[in-house]
Amino acid sequence: MAQGEEPSEVDISRSEAVEHELNRLIEKRHYQRTSMEGHRASEELWQASVERYNTERERQLRAAWCASITRARQRATGPFSRL
């Protein structure tokens, strides 16, 4: 701590230096990612995520529907199959 500086002034300057360093690291990582992967808008990423979710949800609903129909058929034909 320099002579005449208050402890709070040192804390603020240190936190600003840390914030600057974090911003530099974030920007560096972003540049590396975009240079390797290319730039994709967040809207495109969101849309792809929604499509994956909807596809999986439809698969689950179809499987549940098939299981329900199978159980209903078994209940309907089970007792009468011996007649």
Number of C-alpha atoms within 10 A of each C-alpha: 9 7 5 6 9 10 10 9 11 13 12 11 11 12 12 12 12 12 12 12 12 12 12 12 12 12 12 11 12 13 14 12 12 11 10 9 9 10 11 9 8 9 9 10 11 11 11 12 12 12 12 11 12 12 11 12 12 11 12 12 11 12 11 12 12 12 12 12 11 12 11 12 11 12 11 11 10 10 9 8 8 6 4
